[in-house]
Amino acid sequence: MIKVGILGATGYTGLELLRVLARHPGAQVAWLTSEGSAGQRFGDVFPAPLPQSDMKLIPSAQADASATDLVFACLPHGASQDAVAAACQAGARVVDLSADYRLHDPAAYQAWYDHAHSQTALLAEAVYGLPELHRSRICDAGLVANPGCYATSIILGLAPLARVGWLGGTVIADSKSGVSGAGRQPTQKTHFVEANENLSPYSIGRSHRHLPEIEQELAELMTKPEGGHEGQGTPDADAAPSFTLIFSPHLVPVNRGIVSTIYVELPAGIMEQQVLALYRAMYLAEPFVRLLPAGQVATMAHAVGSNSCAIGLTLVPGTRTLIVTSSLDNLIKGASGQAVQNMNLMFGLGESTGLA
């Protein structure tokens, strides 16, 4: 039985983790922390009927990471760095759901998150926790950086193209997310009167913090190609084409879910069947990627409530434009479900355990 602790259990990702772990046969929750609600029962904060509802929330200073096998860190960006380092030093393995360990370059982290990284040595050891790309490394990792929700939808939508060097020029990702993606701490834009019956673009162009992790992972695929398919060829790593990603996220008045609509200009001469074969080759055996029939678009309904990412492919007739639609549940595959998927890999369990 894997003993787990959750730092920051009273946010939406903490609640979703407990929902997933409640049906996981191989994990047992040892403690839950909350700075603002310490001393209360979890059920006093979230009235959801969960096995952990009677557990008392404790401040993080009282959490004993040495008594756990794994710590899930559901803390705000910036707050995870030292807490994760302390858990690792105590001998626990960690899945961090913040952005603190996603970017390999500490200078990039400082540029996007406005402060220096305090644990650069540990940052160098962290594995980006997207199983479809880094499964073998996740299995051996002591620290896994769980990807962002938007990033997961876009990277999975574009990874097959990046892998064979078909990603170039200007790529546009237009994404829509439910309000829970903004977290539980209320802001003006998430106030009911502001969000209801409204659709709000924000951090558009090249200013959203998920942009650098998307570019990081796609660039790695392009510089380390893993082979093409018949008739497509395998690009030279030094000749991998560059691309510019324009990312436009939007807040929509639903509780949860993400749809990313991504526009890509394919190289000349690429046919629809080649694109379909490319995506099938990469995702056919993936338990949590659902490739839709040609021309069918991914909607929130394809993924909400599951740990799946649904992907639809539409090649615009008479053009080289491929429209990729990618949908997921931002709290499950975009956060807590993927964190448990990573835990399963780290401890040698079936990858779908607790997530079916």
KABEL-V853453 format. One record per residue. N is the residue number from 0. RES is the residue in three letters. BURIAL is # if it has 24 or more other ideal C-beta (glycine too) atoms within 12 Angstrom, else .. Layout:
BEGIN
<<N | RES | BURIAL> <N | RES | BURIAL>>
END
This chain:
BEGIN
<<0 | MET | .> <1 | ILE | #> <2 | LYS | #> <3 | VAL | #> <4 | GLY | #> <5 | ILE | #> <6 | LEU | #> <7 | GLY | #> <8 | ALA | #> <9 | THR | #> <10 | GLY | #> <11 | TYR | #> <12 | THR | #> <13 | GLY | #> <14 | LEU | #> <15 | GLU | #> <16 | LEU | #> <17 | LEU | #> <18 | ARG | #> <19 | VAL | #> <20 | LEU | #> <21 | ALA | #> <22 | ARG | .> <23 | HIS | #> <24 | PRO | .> <25 | GLY | #> <26 | ALA | #> <27 | GLN | .> <28 | VAL | #> <29 | ALA | #> <30 | TRP | #> <31 | LEU | #> <32 | THR | #> <33 | SER | #> <34 | GLU | #> <35 | GLY | .> <36 | SER | #> <37 | ALA | #> <38 | GLY | .> <39 | GLN | .> <40 | ARG | .> <41 | PHE | #> <42 | GLY | .> <43 | ASP | .> <44 | VAL | #> <45 | PHE | #> <46 | PRO | .> <47 | ALA | .> <48 | PRO | .> <49 | LEU | #> <50 | PRO | .> <51 | GLN | #> <52 | SER | #> <53 | ASP | .> <54 | MET | #> <55 | LYS | .> <56 | LEU | #> <57 | ILE | #> <58 | PRO | .> <59 | SER | #> <60 | ALA | .> <61 | GLN | .> <62 | ALA | #> <63 | ASP | .> <64 | ALA | #> <65 | SER | .> <66 | ALA | .> <67 | THR | #> <68 | ASP | #> <69 | LEU | #> <70 | VAL | #> <71 | PHE | #> <72 | ALA | #> <73 | CYS | #> <74 | LEU | #> <75 | PRO | #> <76 | HIS | #> <77 | GLY | #> <78 | ALA | #> <79 | SER | #> <80 | GLN | #> <81 | ASP | #> <82 | ALA | #> <83 | VAL | #> <84 | ALA | #> <85 | ALA | #> <86 | ALA | #> <87 | CYS | #> <88 | GLN | .> <89 | ALA | .> <90 | GLY | .> <91 | ALA | #> <92 | ARG | #> <93 | VAL | #> <94 | VAL | #> <95 | ASP | #> <96 | LEU | #> <97 | SER | #> <98 | ALA | #> <99 | ASP | #> <100 | TYR | #> <101 | ARG | #> <102 | LEU | #> <103 | HIS | #> <104 | ASP | .> <105 | PRO | #> <106 | ALA | .> <107 | ALA | .> <108 | TYR | #> <109 | GLN | .> <110 | ALA | .> <111 | TRP | #> <112 | TYR | #> <113 | ASP | .> <114 | HIS | .> <115 | ALA | .> <116 | HIS | #> <117 | SER | .> <118 | GLN | #> <119 | THR | .> <120 | ALA | .> <121 | LEU | #> <122 | LEU | #> <123 | ALA | .> <124 | GLU | #> <125 | ALA | #> <126 | VAL | #> <127 | TYR | #> <128 | GLY | #> <129 | LEU | #> <130 | PRO | #> <131 | GLU | #> <132 | LEU | #> <133 | HIS | #> <134 | ARG | #> <135 | SER | .> <136 | ARG | .> <137 | ILE | #> <138 | CYS | .> <139 | ASP | .> <140 | ALA | #> <141 | GLY | #> <142 | LEU | #> <143 | VAL | #> <144 | ALA | #> <145 | ASN | #> <146 | PRO | #> <147 | GLY | #> <148 | CYS | #> <149 | TYR | #> <150 | ALA | #> <151 | THR | #> <152 | SER | #> <153 | ILE | #> <154 | ILE | #> <155 | LEU | #> <156 | GLY | #> <157 | LEU | #> <158 | ALA | #> <159 | PRO | #> <160 | LEU | #> <161 | ALA | #> <162 | ARG | #> <163 | VAL | #> <164 | GLY | #> <165 | TRP | #> <166 | LEU | #> <167 | GLY | #> <168 | GLY | .> <169 | THR | .> <170 | VAL | #> <171 | ILE | #> <172 | ALA | #> <173 | ASP | #> <174 | SER | #> <175 | LYS | #> <176 | SER | #> <177 | GLY | #> <178 | VAL | #> <179 | SER | #> <180 | GLY | #> <181 | ALA | #> <182 | GLY | #> <183 | ARG | #> <184 | GLN | .> <185 | PRO | .> <186 | THR | .> <187 | GLN | .> <188 | LYS | #> <189 | THR | #> <190 | HIS | .> <191 | PHE | .> <192 | VAL | .> <193 | GLU | .> <194 | ALA | #> <195 | ASN | .> <196 | GLU | .> <197 | ASN | .> <198 | LEU | .> <199 | SER | #> <200 | PRO | .> <201 | TYR | #> <202 | SER | .> <203 | ILE | .> <204 | GLY | .> <205 | ARG | .> <206 | SER | .> <207 | HIS | #> <208 | ARG | #> <209 | HIS | #> <210 | LEU | #> <211 | PRO | #> <212 | GLU | #> <213 | ILE | #> <214 | GLU | #> <215 | GLN | #> <216 | GLU | #> <217 | LEU | #> <218 | ALA | #> <219 | GLU | #> <220 | LEU | #> <221 | MET | #> <222 | THR | .> <223 | LYS | .> <224 | PRO | #> <225 | GLU | .> <226 | GLY | .> <227 | GLY | #> <228 | HIS | #> <229 | GLU | .> <230 | GLY | .> <231 | GLN | #> <232 | GLY | .> <233 | THR | .> <234 | PRO | #> <235 | ASP | .> <236 | ALA | .> <237 | ASP | .> <238 | ALA | .> <239 | ALA | #> <240 | PRO | #> <241 | SER | .> <242 | PHE | #> <243 | THR | .> <244 | LEU | #> <245 | ILE | #> <246 | PHE | #> <247 | SER | #> <248 | PRO | #> <249 | HIS | #> <250 | LEU | #> <251 | VAL | #> <252 | PRO | #> <253 | VAL | #> <254 | ASN | #> <255 | ARG | #> <256 | GLY | #> <257 | ILE | #> <258 | VAL | #> <259 | SER | #> <260 | THR | #> <261 | ILE | #> <262 | TYR | #> <263 | VAL | #> <264 | GLU | #> <265 | LEU | #> <266 | PRO | .> <267 | ALA | .> <268 | GLY | .> <269 | ILE | #> <270 | MET | .> <271 | GLU | .> <272 | GLN | .> <273 | GLN | #> <274 | VAL | #> <275 | LEU | #> <276 | ALA | #> <277 | LEU | #> <278 | TYR | #> <279 | ARG | .> <280 | ALA | .> <281 | MET | #> <282 | TYR | #> <283 | LEU | .> <284 | ALA | .> <285 | GLU | #> <286 | PRO | #> <287 | PHE | #> <288 | VAL | #> <289 | ARG | #> <290 | LEU | #> <291 | LEU | #> <292 | PRO | .> <293 | ALA | .> <294 | GLY | .> <295 | GLN | .> <296 | VAL | #> <297 | ALA | #> <298 | THR | #> <299 | MET | #> <300 | ALA | .> <301 | HIS | #> <302 | ALA | #> <303 | VAL | #> <304 | GLY | .> <305 | SER | #> <306 | ASN | #> <307 | SER | #> <308 | CYS | #> <309 | ALA | #> <310 | ILE | #> <311 | GLY | #> <312 | LEU | #> <313 | THR | #> <314 | LEU | #> <315 | VAL | .> <316 | PRO | .> <317 | GLY | .> <318 | THR | .> <319 | ARG | .> <320 | THR | #> <321 | LEU | #> <322 | ILE | #> <323 | VAL | #> <324 | THR | #> <325 | SER | #> <326 | SER | #> <327 | LEU | #> <328 | ASP | #> <329 | ASN | #> <330 | LEU | #> <331 | ILE | #> <332 | LYS | #> <333 | GLY | #> <334 | ALA | #> <335 | SER | #> <336 | GLY | #> <337 | GLN | #> <338 | ALA | #> <339 | VAL | #> <340 | GLN | #> <341 | ASN | #> <342 | MET | #> <343 | ASN | #> <344 | LEU | #> <345 | MET | #> <346 | PHE | #> <347 | GLY | .> <348 | LEU | #> <349 | GLY | .> <350 | GLU | #> <351 | SER | #> <352 | THR | #> <353 | GLY | #> <354 | LEU | #> <355 | ALA | .>>
END
